[in-house]
Amino acid sequence: MVTDPQRACFEAGIKFGSLYHQFAGTPVSPDSARSLERAMAEAIENQPYCESVTVRIDDDAVVEAIDHENGYAELTGRLMDVEMRIEYGGVAVRTRMEMEDGYPLMKLVGVDDDDGSETA
C-alpha cells in the first residue's frame, strides 16, 4: 500500500520530469525569460495535485550562455531554479531544483502532514 507522503513525492517527481524535459532546449533570452517562467509554471500547475510552481531564470547566466549572433540560449537546468508545492491527501511536499556540484539537482525539501508536522 502506498502512503500519502509517498504518493505526494511521486507526484512531485512526475512534475519535475515534465517541466525539465518539456522545456529543456527552449530558446530563451533576457527579453523572453519572464514570459517563459510564467508559461512553465502555468503549464505544470495544470497537473493534478500541483499547488504552486515558481520558476526563476537567471538573466546573467542566460547572457553568458548565448554563444551565437541570434541573441538566445537554449534553456538548461543551470539557467533556472524551480520550486514546487505538491499536495496529496493530507500531505504537502516542498521541492526544489537548483545547481549542485555543476548539476541541476531536483530534491525534496520537506514533507508536511496536515497536522503541521514535518516528516522530511
N, C-alpha and C positions, 0 to 999 in steps of 0.2 A: 504494500500500500504506500502510495506517495503522500508525503505530508504537505501541508500548505506552504511552509518555508521552502521545501524542495521544489515544488511546482513554481513558486514565485521566482526562485533563482533560475530555473529552466527558462521561464518566460523572458527573464532579463537577457539570458544568453541568446535567445532567438532574436530579440530586438537588436542587440549589438551586431549579430551576424548580418541581419537585414540591412541595418544602417551602413555598416562598413562596406559590405560587398555591393550594395546598390549604388553607393555614391563614390567609391574609390575610382579615380580616373576622371572624375568630372572636371571640366575646365573651371578654374577659379582665379580671380584677380582681386586685388583690394576693392575694386569698384563693385564686384558681384558677391563678395563674401557675406554681407549681411543678408541678402536675399537667399543665398544658398543655405546659410544657417537656419533661417526660418523654414525653408522648404524641407530640409532634412528633419527638423524637429516635428513639423506638422505631419509629415509622412509617417514617421514612426509612432506618433501619438494616436494615429488612426488604429493601431493594432490593439487587440484585446488586452486589458489589464494595465495598459501603459497610462500612468497618471501625469507624468511630465518628462520632458526631454529638454535639455539645454545643450546647444552646440555652440562652441566658440572657435572661430577660425582665426589664427594668428596672422594678421596682415604682414608683419615683418618677416615671418617665416615664408609666407607666400611670395613676397618680393624676392627673397633670397632664392627661392626655388624656380623662379622664372629664368629659363635658360635659352630663350629664343626671342625673336623680334615680335612675336604675336601678342605679347603682353599678358599671358596667363600661364599658370602652372597646373599640373594635374593634382587633384586632391589626394592626399595620402594621410595616414594616421598621424604623421609627425607635424602636420599642419593644423591639427584641431584637438580640442579637449571636449569630451562629451560627458554629461551626467544624466542619469535616468532614475526615475522612481517608478517602480512596478508594484501594483497591489493585487494580491490574490487571496481570497478568503479574508482572514483577519491579519494578514501579514503585508508589510510594506518593505520592499527591497530597494536599497540605495546602491547604485553602481556608478562607476567612473571609468572612462578611458583616457589615459594620459601617457606621455612618453616615460618610459623607464628603461634605463640602460640602452637607449637607442631604438627601442621597440614600442609601438603603440599597444600598451597593455590594458586589457579590459579586466576590471576587477570588481569584486564585491566589497562595498564599503560598510554596509550594515544590513541587518535583518531585524525589523521591529515588529513585535507581536501587537495585536490590538489592545493589549493591556498596558502598552507603553514600554515593555521590557525589550532590551536589545539582546539578540542572541548571536550576533556576529560582530 
